[in-house]
Amino acid sequence: MDRQENSEEYSTIDLLQILKSLWHNAWIIVLSGILAAAAGFSIAAFLIAPTYSSSIMLYVNNKSLSVGSASFSISSSDITAAQSLVKTYGEILNNRTTLEEIIDAASVPYTFEELSKMITSEPSNNTEIMKVTVVSEDPNEAARIANCIAELLPERIKKIIEGASMVVVDSAVPNPEKIAPSITKYTAVGLLLGVVASVLALSAAAVMDDTIHDEEYVLRTFDYPILAKIPSLLNANSRHYGGYYYESSHRSSK
């Protein structure tokens, strides 16, 4: 029972020491957060190249299709089937042959692997409309590539799937508003990391600190009476007891 009580007492005292250390070094936590936030802001604003996006909308007309010797029909009201067909068209879009045709038409210096990473396609709001988005470091380039996709993809799909057709609903225009990086997000993450890192560092230092700072710590930790105090000879106006300072109210008489 005594061991359990002592263990609980040690845990409480250690927590108090950590909280005291954090309170006394609060300026370090604040400064670390500010510096880390400034670093995050600088990285987002000056070191990471901004990216821009441009999108096109294509309507998938899919009443009667045939692939090879197999033919099937899809109702235009069947949203689930339309979404599956949009995924099929997306795979055709990311095909090497299709991408190489887009690279030649848009005159961009990318390989088809690089261009594939810049393009995403998905159903728009659970409809038969296919949304294709291109991300680039140049907003004009993103719009040019997207419009080349709108021109070449319908013809490419017609060659592969008989009876399929696509109609351009909305063409791409350059969008000067960047989509990444987010300066606000980087700054907030930097602030959080700076605060957390400084708190962990100060807590670890407090846990590893075995210095006796005051008489109360000795009494609460070990429950032993203090028989003597050894004064520090470094300062004539104060007495140092193992890390505990006691200021004299008057000088000793000679």
PEKA-V258154 format. One line per field, one symbol per residue. ss: DSSP state (2 for helix, 1 for strand, 0 for the rest). phi: phi as a letter, one per 30 degrees, with the letter a starting at -180 (. if undefined). burial: 1 if it has 9 or more other ideal C-beta (glycine too) atoms within 8 Angstrom, else 0. A space follows every 10 residues. Layout:
ss->???
phi->???
burial->???
This chain:
ss->0222222222 2222222222 2222022222 2222222222 2222222000 1111111111 1001111001 1110000022 2222222222 2220022222 2222220000 0222222211 1110000011 1111110022 2222222222 2222222222 0100111111 0000000001 0022222222 2222222222 2222222200 0000222222 2200000000 0000000111 1001111000 0000
phi->.ddddddddd dddddddddd ddddcedddd dddddddddd dddddbccdd bbbbbbbbdc cbdbbbbicc babbdddddd dddddddddd dddddedddd ddddddhcdb ddddddddcb badchhbdcc cccccadbdd dddddddddd dcdedddddc cdidabbddb ddbdcdddca dddddddddd dddddddddd dddddddddc ddcadddddd dchcdddabc ddcdbdcbbc chjccbddda dddd
burial->0000000011 0011001101 1100100110 0111111111 1111000000 1111111111 1100110000 1001010010 1110110111 0111000111 1110110100 0100110110 1010000111 1111110010 1111111111 1111011100 1011010100 0101100000 1010111111 1111101110 0110111000 0100001110 1000000000 0100000111 1001000100 0000
